[in-house]
Amino acid sequence: MIRLFSTIFKIALGSLITGVILTKLNLSAEQILLEVGMTPDKVMAILERWVTWAIPNLVLGSMVIVPVWLVVYLFRPPRG
């Protein structure tokens, strides 16, 4: 669990440092998106489309995976 928090902290710190550097270079997220041919509205539309596709598939998959995991977990031999 500590490794997970450590990784999240490192990613956040790296993102913060990168953001400061890009700000000092007078670059914004919108400018970078325009350079690659995207707009903030287009990015949001893509993210929304991805979420509307992913959520039903995650729920459907978890309806199979979670019960199987629970049965395997319950019938595992005890540790120690």
Secondary structure, 3 states (H helix, E strand, C coil): CHHHHHHHHHHHHHHHHHHHHHHHCCCCHHHHHHHCCCCHHHHHHHHHHHHHHHHHHHHHHHHHHHHHHHHHHHCCCCCC
